[in-house]
Amino acid sequence: MFTKNINFSNFKFKSNLSKKKNLLKKINNKNIFIEFPLLKSLTKEYQMGYDRSLIKSLKNYKKINLIGMGGSILGTQAIYDFFKHRIKKNFNFFDNLQAKKFVSSNEKKINILVSKSGNTLETISNFNILKQKEKKNKNIFITEKKISFLTTLAKKLKIEVIEHKNFIGGRYSVLSEVGMLPAELMGLNEKKFKNFNQLIKNKNFVNSLIENVLAINHFVFNKKTNSIILNYDEKSDSFFRWYQQLTAESLGKKGKGILPLISTMPKDNHSLLQLYLDGPKNNFFTFFSVSEKNSPKINNSNLNSNFSHLKNKNLYKILVSQKKATENVFNKKKIPFRSFNVHNRNEETMTRKPEKQTIPNLYYINGSNEMLDPTATERTSDYLWSEQSKGVGHFAKYAEERVAESNTENLLVQLAMENSSKLNKPIDRRAIDDVAKEINNEIDNKEVKRTYDTPSKGVLWGWEVSTYVWTKAIATGTFLMLSFYSLFFGSIDNSIEINGMLISLIFMAITGGLLVMDLDRPDRFLYVLLRPQWKSWLVRGAYIITAFGGIVSLKLIDTMFELGMGFLWYVGAIFSILGAIYTAFLFAQARARDLWQSKWTSAFHMLIHAIMAGTIVIIFIDKSSLNMFSDILMWCIIINLIIITKEIFFPHHTTDIDQTITLMTKGYYARYFWTGIIIGNLIPFLMLLIFPDTIICLIAGSLVMLGILLTELVRIRTPQMIPLS
């Protein structure tokens, strides 16, 4: 269960390059699925041994009994407990010989029995008693298709058998039929659990995984053989019981191994913490927590002055504070630990969704040069850095300029955000200046050690991108409004149509120019069209705007020469909408930026901007339609403000979005954002509402255009200011 927020502290060792290369070679092996067939079950392509009709036939059962031992049931129970808040059905797990669990009822249930060998004594005993008590239950066996007690019994009782593949070990079986059949009955998406293909293609993830393995290997070599989980999430207790089995059975061989221990926190702060801090130094630790949005809140009226710091806090915030405090103590005592925080309870979380497409957030304290210098930089002096000088990817040729930019303002803003979030204060210019002074003082006093974070490449999608989103909105919106008027209210004066389409073409041409400017290699723009990668929305968008430009040109010719191609209004309207919204899907492919992942919301937002821009153009070129289009503009402003309000004030599912919103509304870019809201939305709305004459409408329209530009600038720029790790 990996997340984007993993901190490693005091993991001190000297990297073994040969071991690192060996592990990397094994992972990158082209025949990995042949040599390790188990891995097939971790991919979306793995074919389950049951079909969809079985799931449909079982969907009306509200109660399910899971019967198994060890790996046959631990992983499934981990899934159930982790997602219990989403699951409407009742699952009962028979994972030991416990007589008190055998309570009969008249309600029909499903018994899912799992035993790889088909001869597990405890599993067979539990099923025998259940069969006696509830004879009408539906029974399903998951076992190897070989002669065993279960296959013989299934034949006798005509019980359906689903094959437990012989190449899948019991403790690794949760993503096969063993765990995924129950997961689907829980209402979860089986396909979403499986991201192995993505993971092994992700170099940063693989490198991070190898570093973690080598660190633990180092601990074991140095007699630190106790892996202690400090679990701050009660819903993950079952997950760590599964982890215990995975670790103990996989590594406990030939007189060696790691002892996995689970500590329930913060309860164990009051019983075991003393031992962890001052006892034998044969442990390494893992802190684990999960974000809880709906945690119970403290009743302020029952607090006295001694506990005023608890006011307006919920249990999750208190839990996190305790976790951070304990981490700080571990840090001071130089006790090695990892710290995980999971932001979302979803299927991808259970197998580590590579949402950032980057290595986790790494902080090494007192680490070796090998750990602290992952890019083999030639820089030798002590300094703080979080950038890379070698350009890769987008804007590679401007890397030095971008890094210079990032090393000043961008990085300072990021650090100021972290400080302000800890103190629960807004970010202003003073906060940024304070960070700069603090860093300079530390450098002067030689207190700074070289550290590294995921390389920040600066704001790579700059003014070109935000401007072309704006010009594209004008181009597509203008034609869309012309189509709307023509299709619903009859024909417009030819001169107005011609002027509108000329404006649409001009702004689409500017959009195309800005798009080409934004490419790493403008000279290779034609490759986008001639050598398309259809999975990329950059390619799809290029074809959409090219088609749109062609349609507008044809319609312009049709209008000028009265050729009677009225159907182009319909086709053009469709491509206007596609042209207006495709950028939302392009942004969503940048998986590292959480704010952009709500692609349909972003798409609707961009469509509203296009309608607003198009409406303003029509008002400028056709004063006779002022009343109707000013009303449309007012309604669009209202909708636009509702979308923005939802984005600012409603809860979000990741901390990165929260940080982005903070940066938009209270940080460095707040002045642009609020200018766009007030001058570009609120004031024009009041002007149109109170003084709906021609001059006022034109002024209001101009302000709205400015508002669209500013808000798009902020929404595109600020997510890039958030660190990738």
N, C-alpha and C positions, 0 to 999 in steps of 0.2 A: 504494500500500500504506500506508494510514493506520492508525494505532492510537490508542488512548486516551492513550498516553504520548508526546507530542511536545513537546519543549522548543525554543523559539525564542530565541536569544541574539544580541544586537547587530544585530538586524534593524531598523536605525534609518532611518526615513523619515517624511515628512509625508503623511498620508493625503489622497488626492484624492477628495473626496466625489462629484464628477461621474462619475469613472471607476468608483467603487464602485457608484453607482446604475445606471450603464450595464450593468455585469456582472450585477448583481442582476436587472435587467429581462430580460436575455437568458435567465438561468437559470429565472426564474419565468414565462417565456412559455408560455401555454396551448397554443400550436401548436408547441412545441419538437420534438415527434416528427415533425411534418410538415416543418418547416424543416431538421431534422437527422435524417434517417431512420436514420443510423448508430446513434443512441442506442437504437433499438428492440432491437438485439442485446444491450444491456446489461441488459435486463429479463427477468424470469421468463416474461413473456408471449410472448417471441419464439419463433416456431415454427421448429425446426431442419429443415433440408432432408433429413434422414434419419429413419427411423422406428425404433421400439424393436426390431423384428425384426432389423434389421441388427446392432445391438449384441449381441443374443442369438446370432446366427450367428457372430460373431467372438470370443465370450468365451473359447473354448478355445485360441486362439492365445496362445502364451507370449512370442513375440518379434515386435516391430513395428519396421519401418524408417520413419522420418519423413524425407521428402525435400522440401527447400524452401530458399529464400533469404530473408534479412532478416525482415520481418514475418510471412512465411508460416510461420516455424518458431521464431523467437526466443521468442515468448510461450509456445508449447507447451513448449519446452525449459525455460523458467523454471518452469513448473508442475511438470514432471517432477523437476527437481533439488530444488525446494523440498519436495516430498512423497516423495522417493525412499525414505525409511525406511518408508513405508506401502505402496509399490507393489511387487507381487510379480512383475510382468512386466518383461521386458527391452526397453527402447526404445533404438534406435540412431538418432542424428540426423546426416543428411547435409546439412550447412549450408555446405559449401565444396567445392572440387575437391581432394579428398585421396585419393590412390590407396591409401594404407595401410588405409583403412576397408573396402575391398572384399574381405572374406574370406568365401568361400562355405562353406555347410554344408548338410547334408541336411535339417535341421529346417525345416519349412514355416513361413513368416512372412507377415506382412501388409506390403505396401508402400503407405504413404499418401503420395501425392504432392500437394503444394500449390503452385499457381501461379495468382495472380489473372488474369494476362494469358493464361496457357496457352502462353507463348512464352519463358519464362525459360531462357536458354542453359545455365546451370550445372545447373539442376534437371533439364532434359531429358537432359543428358549423364550425370548420376549415375544416373538411372533406366535409361538405355540400358545401362550397364555392369551394373547390378544384374539387369536382365532377362536378360542374357546368362549371368551366373553362377548365378542361381537361377531357373530357368524355371517352377517349380511354385508360386511365391508367389502369394498372393491380392493383387490390385492394386485400389486405389481412387484416383480422381483427384478433387481438389477444385479447381475452376476455374470461371470464368465460362462460362455456357452461350452461347457465341458461337463462330464459326468460328475455330479456332486450331490449333496443332500438336497440343495435347493432346486436344481434342475429336475431331479427325480420327483420331488414333491410337487413342483409346478406342473409336470406332465400328469401326475395323478389327479391334482385338483383343478386342472385346466386354468392355471394362472399365467398371465402374460409375462414373458421374460424379455427384458431389454438387455442387450449385450453390454457387459463391462469389458471394454477392449483389454486384451492381455498385456499390451505394451504401455498401459497407463497404470502407474502405481497408485495404491489406495489414497495415500496422503496428497497426491498431485491430481486427484480426479475431480475436483470441484467444478472445473470448467468443461467437463465432459457431461455425459448423460447423468452422472451421479448427482451433480449439483444444479445443472441447468434445467432438468425436468422439474424439480421442486421450485426453482427460481421462476420459471414460466407460470407455474401454478400460483405463485405469489403475486403475479401480475407484473413481473420485471421483464426487461428486454434482454434476452439471452445474447444477442449479437453485440450489445453495448459493453459487455464484460471483456471483450476480447480485443486487445490492442497490441498483441505480440509483434505482428508484422511491422507496425509503426515504430515500436520500441527499438527493435534491432536495427532499423534503418536510421535511427536517430543517434548520430555519433556522440553528441554531448551526453545523452542519457547513458549510452554504453560506457563512455569514459568515466562518468560519475559512478556507475555501478561497479566498475573495476576498481576504482579508488576505494570504494567502500569495502569491497571484498578483501583487498590487500591490507586495509587498516585493521579489519577484524582478524585476519591471519596474523598480523603483527602482534595483536593483543594476546592471542592464544599462544604464540611462540614465547611471549614474555609472561606466561602464567596467569593472564587475565582471562579466565575461562567461564566466568559467570556473566551471562547476558541478562540484565535486569530491565524489564519494561516498567516504566512508571506511567501507568495508564490513567489519564484524566477523563476518560469517556466510558461510562458504565455500559453503553450499548456495544462496546468493542471487546467486552470480556471474552466472548466466544471466539472472536477473531484471534485473540492472543493464546487461547487454549489450542487453537489450530496451529498457530505459530510455534507453540511449544513442541507439538508433535513433529512438525516439519524439521525443526532444528535438532531435536533429540534423536529422532530416528535416522535422519540423513547424515548427521555428523558423529553420532555416538558409536564409533567403531574402532577396533584395534587399540583399545586403551586410551583413545583420544575423544575429544568432543567438547561441546559448549553446553553448559547447564542453563537452560532458559527459565527464568523466574518472572512471575507477574506480580506486580505490586499495585494495589488499588489506591489511587491518590484522589484527594489529599489525605484520606483516612490514615494511610501508612506514615504520613509525616509525624503522627503522634505515637508511633510504635516502632518503626524500623529506620527512620531517617538517621538517627544517631549512629547506627551500625554502618549505613551507607557512607556517611561522611568521615567517620573516625575509626571504622573497623578495618579489616583486612583489605588490602589494595589489589584484590584479584577480580574486580568487577569492571565492566563497562556498561553504560546505561543508555536507554532510549526513552525520551519523553514523548508522550503521544496525547494529542487532544483533537477534538472535532468541534467546529463552530456550531453553536446552537442559537438560532434566531429567536426562538420562542421560549427562552428560559424564564422560569418564574422570577418576578421582580420583588425586591425588598420593599416592605411597607415602611415608608419614611416616618410615619407617626409613632412607630414603636421604637425609634432610635433615640438615644440621648447623645449629648455632645461628644462623648468619648468615642462614639462610632459614627460620627457624622460623615466620615469618608465613605460609608456604605450607601449613602443617599443616592437614589436614582440608579442604583446598580442592580443587575440581575445576577443569578447564580453563576451563569457562564462567565461574566466579567470578573467575578470574584475568583472563580476557578483559574482563569487565565492569569490573573495577578499572582496567585499562589504558585502557579507553574513557573512564571518568569522569575519570581523571587527565589525559588528553589534552584533554577538554572543558574542564577547569579552566584549563589553560594557554591554550587558545584564548580563553576568557572573559577572562582577565587581559590578554591582548594585544588585546582588543576585535575579534576576528576573527568575522564573522557566520557562524552555523551553525544548522542544525536537528538535533535528535537524536531518532531513532526507536528504539523498542524494541518488537518484536512478541512477545507472550506465548505465542501458540499457532500452530502450523502447521496451519491448517484452510482450507477453501475460502473462508469468509467473510473471512479475513485477506487473501487475495489481492486483494480488491476493497474492503476496509475495511468490515467489519461495524460499524454504528453502535451498538456495544454499550452505550455510555453515553448515547446520545441527546443528547450535549452536544458543545460544541466541545472540541478537545484541550486538554491541560494546557499553559498558556502562561506562560512566564516571560520577560519582557522586561527586558533590562539596559540602562540609560541610554536608554530609549525616549522617544519624544515624548509629549506630553500626549494626543494623539489615540489613540495606542496604549494608553496606560496608563489611560485614562478611557473605556472602551467604552460605558458606560451614561450618559454625559454627566451624571455626578453633579455636584451643586452644591457638594460638599464641597471646601474649598480648602486646608486645612492638611495638612502632611505627616504621614501616618500609614499604618499597615499595615492593609489590610482584605481580607477574603475573603468578604464577605457581600453581601446586597442588602437595602435597606430597604423597597423596594416589594414587597409580597407578590404572588406569582403562584402559580397552581395551588393545591395542597392547603394548607389552613389560611391562606389569603390574609388573612383578616380578623385573624389573630393574628400577622401578619408582624413587627411591631415587637417583640412579646414574644419571639418565636422568635429573631429576630436578636439581641436582647439576650442571650438564652441562649447562642446560638452564639458570640457575640463573647467570651464568657468561657470557660466550661469546654470546650465542644465544639471550638472552634478550638485551644485550648491542648493538648487531648488529641491532636488531629491533628498538630500540630507536634511534640509530644513523641514521637509514634510515628515520625515521620520521623527525628528525631535518634537515637532508640534503635535503629532498624533499621540506621542507618549504623554505630553503635558496637556492634551486636550485643548489646545489653543489654535486660533487661526494662523495661517502663514501670511506674513507681510514682508516688506522690504527689510525691516529690522531683523526678523528671524533669519533671513538669508545672509545678511551682513554678519550676524553673530556666529553663524557656522563658519564663514570665511575667516573671521578673527581666531576662532577656536583652532582651526586647522593650522593657521600660520603660527600660533603659539606652540602647538604640539611639534611642528616641524622645527621651529627655533630651539625648542628644548630637547630635540631628538627623541621624542616619545613615540613617534609614528613608526610602525613596522609596515613593510610592504605587504599588502593583502590583495586578494583579487575577488571580484564578483563577476557574474556573467558580463562579458563586454558590452558596454553601452556605446552604440554607434552614433549617438546624438539624434537630433530630429531629422530624419532622412526624408520624410515626405513633408516638404516645406511649402512655400507659398505657391509653387506651381500646382500642387495637388488641390489645395483648398480653392485656388482661383479657378481651376478647370471644373471643379464641382459646381462652382457658382455660374460660370459661363454656360455649362451644360444645362443647368436648371433653366436659364433664360432661353436657350435654344429649344429645348424640348418642351418647356412650358408654353412658349409662344405658339408653337404649332398645335399643341394640345388644346389650347383655348380657342384657336381658330377653328379647329375640328369640332370642338364642343358647340361653338356658336353656329357653325354651318349645318351641323347634323340635327340640332334641336330647335333652332330659331330661324332657319332659312339662310339664304345666301347673303354674304357680306359684299359691300362695294369692292369691285375688282382692285382698285388702287390700295385699299386697306389690306386685302388679302396679299397683294404683291409686296407691300411694305413689310407686313408681318413675316412673310416667308423669307424675304431678304435679310431681315434681322435674325431670323432663326438660322439661316445659312452662315451669316457672318460670325455669329457667336459659336456655332458648331465648328467652323474653321479655326477660330481661336482655341476652342477646346482641344481640337486635334493637334494644334501646334504646341500647346502646353503639355499634352500627353506625350508627345515626341520628346520635348525638352526634359521631361521627368525621367525618361529611360536612361539606364546606365550607358547604353550605346545607341544614341539617336540614329546613327548610320545603319543600324540593323532593324529599324522599325518595320520594314517590309517583311522581316522574318516572322513577325507576329501574324501577318496575314497569309504568307506563303508557306510557312512551316509551323502551323498552329499546334499548340498543346491545349486540346479542348477542355481539359480539366481546369484550366486557368480562366478566371473571370476577366483577366486582362485581355486575353484573346477573344473571349465571348463579347466583351464590351467593345473591343475594336471593330468587330463585325457588326454589332448592333448600331454603333454610331455611323459606320460606313453606310449601312443599309438605310438608316434614317436620313442621312444626307442625300442619298440617291432618291429616296421617296419625296423629300421636300423639293428637290430640284425638278423631278417629274411633275409634281403638282404645280410648281411655279410656271413651268412651260404650259401645262394644261390650262391654267388660269389666263395666261397671257394670250394664248391662241384659241381658247374656248374649245378644247378637244373632247370635253364631256367625260373625263375620267374621275367622276365623283367618288368612286370606290376608294380612291387614294386617301380620302379623309379617314376612312375606317382603318386602313392599313397603317397610315401615318400615325393615327392616335395610339395604336398598339405599340409601335416602335418608339413613340414619344415616351410612353410610360416605361418601357423597357430601358430606354436610354437614360431616363431620370433616375431609375432605381438600381441599375446594375452595379454601381460603385459600392453600394452597401454590401453586396455579396463578395466583391473584390476585397473590401476591407476585412470581411469576416474570414477570409482565407489567411490573413495575418493572425494566426492562432495565439501569438504572444500578447495580443492586445484585447483584454477582456471586454472593454466597453463596446468594441466593434462586433462582438459575437452575437448580439441581438439583431440579427440581420433583417428580420421582417419589420421590426420596429424602426430600424434605421432606414429601411427602404420606404416605409410609409412617410417618415419624416422628410426624406428627400423628394418624394412625390408631392407633398404639401408645399415644399419650397419651390418646386417647379411650377405648380399651379399659381402660387403667389407671384412668382417672377413673370409668368406668362400673362397673368391678369393685369399686372402693372404695365407691361408693354402695350397691351390692347388699349388700356386707358390713355396711354400717351399718343397712340396713332389713330384712335377713334373716339373722339369726345362724345359722340352720340350714344355710346354704350356705357357711359360713365356710371349711371345709376346701378345697372345690373352688375357690372364688374366690381364696383366699389363694395357692393354687398357680399359678393363672392370673396373679395379680399378680406373683409372683416371677419367672415366665418373662418377663413383659412388662418388668420392671425390667432383666433380663439383656439382652434385645433392645435396650432403650433405651440401655443403657450401651455396647453394641457399636456402635450407630449414632453415638453421641457420640464414642467412641474413634476410629472411622474418620474422623469429621469433623475431629478435633483433630490426629491423628498421621499420617494418610495424606497424600501429596503432593497439591497442588491445581494447577489449570491456570491460575490468574491470581494476580498479586500482591495484588490487592484482597481475595481470599479469605484469603490468608496474613495480611494486615494485620488483617482482621476477626477471625480466629481468635486472633491475638496480643492484640488488644484484649479479646477474651472471656476468655482464659486468664491473661494477664499484666498487663493494663491496668486501666483505671478500673473496668470492670465485672466484673473477676475475682472480687471478693468475692461478688457475686450468683450468678455462674456456679458457683463451687465450692461455695457453700452449697447450691445446687440439686442438685449432684451428690452431695455427701457426706450432707447432712441429708435430701435428698429422694429418694435412691436407695440409696446404700451402707448407711447405717444402717437404713432400713426393711427392706432385704433381709436383713441379719443378724438383725434382730428377728424377722422371719417365719421365718427358718431355725432359730433357736435357741429362741425362746419363742412358738410358734404358738397362744397362747390368745386369747380374745376381746378382752380389754382391750389387749393388745399389738398385735393386728391393727388395732384401731381407731386406736391412736396411730400405728402405722406408715402406715396409710392416710392420716391427716391430714398426715403429713410428706411423703408422696408427692404429695399435692395441692399442697402448698407448693412442692415441687421442680418440678412441671410449670409452675406460675405463674412461678417465677424463671427457669427455662431458656428459656421462651417470651419473657419480658421481654428477656433478653439477646440471643436470636437475632433478635428484631425490631428492637431498638434499635441494636445495635452496627454492622450494615451501613450504617446511616444516618450514622454518624460518619465514614465514609471519604469523602474528597473526591471529587467527581464527575469530576474531570479526571485 
